[in-house]
Amino acid sequence: MSREKRYSEMTDYELNQEIASLRDKARKAEQMGMISELAVYERKIAMAKSYMLDPDDFKSGEIYQIDGDPGSYFKIDYMNGVFAWGSRTGGEEKEEALPISLLIKLEQNQK
């Protein structure tokens, strides 16, 4: 019996194939009005994309925009694998973890 590979074990090519498959499933779920299923696929896509990025490019203390959430920013306290741990700025600032694919580096002329 073959087990499914973890994202951490996949090559970039395999990750791209997985993302394409997940996007297709997400599109179908959206068309059928299956919102919770769509959200699951979107989270899986974000996770797979994170494994194609270098966690060393994300620095503690820096603030990033949150993809898909305009006007929301996230300050990294520390990194753990492909997750950035920290808090959203301007809110109650409770600690949470976001996959690094959801973080957009701010341009130098902002903030």
N, C-alpha and C positions, 0 to 999 in steps of 0.2 A: 504494500500500500504506500503510495507516494504522498508525502505531506506537502502542503503548500509552503513555498518559500516565504520567509520573512522579507519585508522591504529592505532590511539591512543586509540581506544576503543577495539581493538582486543587482544586476548590472544596470547602467543607465538605460540601455536598450530595453531590458526587461521592465524597468520602471515606466518607461514611455509607453510600452505595450499595455501595461496594467492601467495606467492613467487613461489611455484611449478607451479601454474596455469599461472602466468605471464611469467615464463621461457618457458613454453610450447608455449604460444602465441608468445613470442619473437623468438623462434626457427622457428616457422611457418612463421613469418614475414620475417625473414632472408632468409629462403629457397625460398620465393616468391619474394625476392629482394626489399622488402618494407622497405627501410632504415630508413625513418623518423618514421615509425611506430615502428620499432625495437628500435630506440632511446627513444621513449616514454616509451616502456615497460622496458628498462634498467633503466630509471630514476625512474619508479614506484618500481622496485625491490630494488633499492638503498634506496628509502624512506621507504619501508616496513622493510628492514633490520635494518634501523636506530632505529626503534621503539623497536627492540630486544636488543639494547645496552643501557648502562647507560651513559647519558650525563655527569654525574659527573666524568667519567673516562677521559674526555677530558678537558685539562686545558688551560686557557688563557696564552699567551706568549710562549707556546710550539709549536714546528714545527713537522709536520707530513708529511709522504709521501702520495701522492694522488694515490689511487688505480686505476689501468688501465692507468696511465700516468707516466711511468717510468722516473725518473730523475726530476719530478716535486714535489715541496714541498709547504706546506701551513702553514702559521703562524696564530694561532688563536688569535683574539683580544678579543672576548667575545662569550658566548654561548647564544642561544635563543631556548629553546626546544631541538629538535634533529638536529638543525642547528648550525654549527660552522661559525661564521662571522670572516673574516680576509682577508688576501691577499696571493697570491702566491709569493714565494720568488724569487728574481732574475729577476722579470719582471717589469712591470710598477706599480705593487703593488696597483692596484685598489681594493676597497673593494668588496667582494662577499661572498655569503653564500654557504656552501657545506653540504649535509647530512653527519652526522658523520660516516655512514657506508663506506664512500669513503676515510676515513682517516686511515692511517696505522701508528701505533706508531713506531718511530725509535728505533733501538737497542741502548743501552747506549754507545756502543763503536763507534757509528757513530756520526758525527757532534758534 
